[in-house]
Amino acid sequence: MLDCGRMMTNEAAGLSLLDHSLNAMLMLSYVALRQGDSVGLICFSDVIHSFVPPGGGMNQMNRILHASFDRFPRIVESRYDQAFLYLASHCRKRSLVTLITNVIDEVNANQIQRYLGNLVGRHLAIGVLLRDHRMFDPVDIPYHGDDQMFRALAAAEIVSWRQEVLTDLEHQGVLALDVFPEKLTAPLVNQYLDIKARHLL
């Protein structure tokens, strides 16, 4: 499940968060298909943009590529309720459900926790929350002067809040990844391979 709404418009290393997510999703799909698993895709914002039913074989890779081609983030609020309802009606078999998104406020954090938490038991859920350099960098960069100090303190408060969101997800039984977008691919694929190795599905 790939969020294509306003929270994915920020950039890292010259690409939008959505572009980094697409790259990671395509690599994960390729690896999973090579492992003999079925893979599907839902791209959504305020509407469902594309849906690829779960399927296997390398022809499925072409379907996923076609569904994700020319996809851009939209300046709209993402409708998690619609996306997860669509998932429930089109994917009844127990699956590994991966949501790639960003969290920036209490409203969308509560929705992510609610809908991913509701999957636990029926599916195995992973919540991938992308880090924004504009929030994290001020915490690590030495500051000089009051302005930089206030920015660092504000950033530290946001980072601490995000950690609470991640902890709450894990307490609900949701697997969670908290990574910078340009470093997403390897942890995401490794998480999938670890799940396979531990026979969690």
C-alpha positions in Angstrom: 0.0 0.0 0.0 1.6 3.2 -1.2 0.5 6.6 0.1 0.5 9.1 -2.8 -0.9 12.1 -0.8 0.5 15.4 0.5 2.8 13.7 3.1 4.9 12.2 0.3 5.7 15.5 -1.5 8.9 16.4 0.5 12.2 15.6 -1.1 15.4 13.8 -0.1 18.5 13.4 -2.3 16.7 15.1 -5.2 13.7 12.8 -5.2 10.2 13.0 -3.6 9.4 10.7 -0.8 7.0 8.9 -3.1 9.8 8.3 -5.7 12.0 6.7 -3.1 9.0 4.6 -2.0 8.3 3.5 -5.5 11.9 2.4 -6.0 11.9 0.4 -2.8 8.5 -1.1 -3.5 9.6 -2.2 -7.0 12.7 -3.9 -5.6 10.7 -5.6 -2.8 8.2 -6.8 -5.4 11.0 -8.2 -7.6 12.6 -10.1 -4.7 9.2 -11.4 -3.5 8.3 -12.6 -6.9 11.6 -14.3 -7.3 11.0 -16.0 -4.0 7.7 -17.5 -5.5 5.3 -15.2 -3.6 2.3 -13.3 -4.9 2.5 -9.5 -4.9 -0.1 -6.9 -5.3 -0.2 -3.1 -5.1 -2.6 -0.3 -4.0 -1.6 3.3 -4.8 -3.9 5.8 -3.1 -4.4 9.4 -1.9 -7.9 10.7 -1.6 -8.9 8.1 -4.2 -7.6 4.7 -5.3 -5.2 5.5 -8.2 -4.2 2.0 -9.1 -4.7 -1.6 -8.0 -2.9 -4.7 -9.0 -4.5 -7.8 -7.6 -2.0 -10.2 -5.8 -0.4 -12.5 -8.3 2.8 -14.4 -9.0 5.2 -14.9 -11.8 7.5 -12.4 -13.4 4.6 -11.1 -15.7 3.2 -9.6 -12.5 6.3 -7.4 -12.3 5.2 -5.8 -15.6 1.7 -5.2 -14.2 3.2 -3.5 -11.1 5.6 -1.4 -13.2 2.7 -0.3 -15.4 0.5 0.6 -12.3 3.3 2.7 -10.7 4.5 4.4 -13.9 4.2 8.2 -14.0 2.9 8.4 -10.4 3.3 11.7 -8.6 2.4 12.8 -5.1 -0.8 14.9 -4.9 -1.5 17.8 -2.6 -4.5 16.2 -1.0 -5.3 14.4 2.3 -4.9 10.6 1.9 -8.0 8.6 2.7 -6.7 5.7 4.7 -10.3 4.6 5.4 -11.0 4.1 1.7 -7.6 2.4 1.1 -8.0 -0.1 3.9 -11.6 -0.8 3.0 -10.5 -1.5 -0.6 -7.8 -3.8 0.8 -10.3 -5.7 2.9 -12.7 -6.3 0.0 -10.0 -7.3 -2.5 -7.5 -9.2 -0.4 -9.1 -11.8 1.9 -6.2 -14.2 2.1 -3.8 -13.7 5.0 -1.0 -11.6 3.6 2.0 -9.4 4.5 0.6 -5.9 4.2 3.1 -3.1 3.9 2.1 0.6 4.2 4.6 3.1 3.1 3.8 6.6 4.2 4.9 9.6 6.3 3.6 10.8 9.6 3.6 14.5 10.4 0.7 15.2 12.8 -1.7 13.5 15.3 -4.5 13.2 12.8 -2.7 11.0 10.3 -0.7 9.2 13.0 -4.0 8.1 14.7 -5.3 6.9 11.4 -2.2 4.9 10.6 -2.3 3.3 14.1 -6.0 2.5 13.8 -6.1 0.9 10.4 -2.8 -1.0 10.6 -3.7 -2.1 14.1 -7.0 -3.4 12.8 -5.1 -5.7 10.4 -3.3 -7.6 13.1 -4.6 -11.1 13.4 -6.0 -11.2 9.9 -2.8 -10.1 8.2 0.9 -9.4 9.1 1.3 -5.6 8.9 4.4 -3.4 8.4 4.2 0.3 8.9 7.0 2.1 7.0 7.3 5.7 8.3 9.7 7.8 6.2 11.9 10.2 8.0 12.1 13.9 6.9 15.6 15.3 6.9 14.1 18.7 7.7 12.9 17.3 11.0 15.8 15.1 11.9 18.9 17.0 10.8 18.5 19.9 13.2 18.7 17.5 16.1 22.2 16.2 15.1 23.7 19.4 13.7 25.6 21.5 16.3 23.7 24.8 16.7 25.0 28.3 17.1 22.6 31.0 18.4 19.1 31.0 19.8 17.3 30.4 16.4 19.2 27.2 15.8 18.7 26.1 19.4 15.0 26.6 19.2 14.8 24.7 15.9 16.8 21.9 17.4 14.5 21.7 20.4 11.4 21.7 18.2 12.9 19.0 16.0 13.8 16.9 19.1 10.2 17.1 20.3 8.9 15.9 16.9 11.4 13.1 16.8 10.4 12.0 20.3 6.7 12.1 19.3 7.4 10.0 16.2 9.1 7.4 18.4 6.0 7.2 20.5 3.9 6.5 17.4 6.3 3.7 16.4 6.2 2.2 19.9 2.4 2.3 19.9 2.4 0.5 16.5 4.7 -2.2 17.8 2.6 -2.6 20.9 -0.4 -3.3 18.6 1.6 -6.1 16.9 2.5 -4.0 13.8 6.1 -4.3 12.5 7.5 -0.9 12.0 10.3 0.7 10.0 11.5 4.2 10.6 14.0 5.1 7.9 15.3 8.0 5.7 13.7 7.6 2.3 17.0 7.2 0.4 18.0 4.3 2.7 14.6 2.5 2.6 15.2 -0.3 0.1 17.7 -2.5 2.0 15.8 -2.4 5.3 12.5 -3.1 3.6 13.8 -6.1 1.6 15.6 -7.4 4.7 12.4 -7.2 6.8 10.6 -9.3 4.2 13.4 -11.8 4.0 13.5 -12.0 7.8 9.7 -12.7 7.9 10.2 -15.4 5.3 13.1 -17.0 7.3 11.0 -17.0 10.5 7.9 -18.4 8.7 5.7 -15.7 10.2 3.0 -16.0 7.5 
